[in-house]
Amino acid sequence: MIFSKNTTKDAARLSMARWHNKVEEASFHSFNVIAATFYEHYDGILNFYNNRSSNAMAESFNAKIKLFRANLRGVADKKFFLFRIANIYGYPH
């Protein structure tokens, strides 16, 4: 909700601070780790508002590499693995 409702970085910062305070007041121990992660990475999370981009493309590419590696059942030759990755995903088809 923070990302869909707010249009500016300052408004999102305020919403995140309010959420963090509600979590602390509620004393939900299961949310403490999540709240601590948000607090630790506050600025990085709010960088989304600089140009409205995320790391979704990088995460998708990482998932493709993991699947490729799993299908090979590990990597024996690192140079050949990187060569194959570059040939499959590095050039537009």
Secondary structure, 3 states (H helix, E strand, C coil): CHHHHCCCHHHHHHHHHHHHHHHHHHCCHHHHHHHHHHHHCHHHHHCHHHHCCCCHHHHHHHHHHHHHHHHCCCCCCHHHHHHHHHHHHCCCC
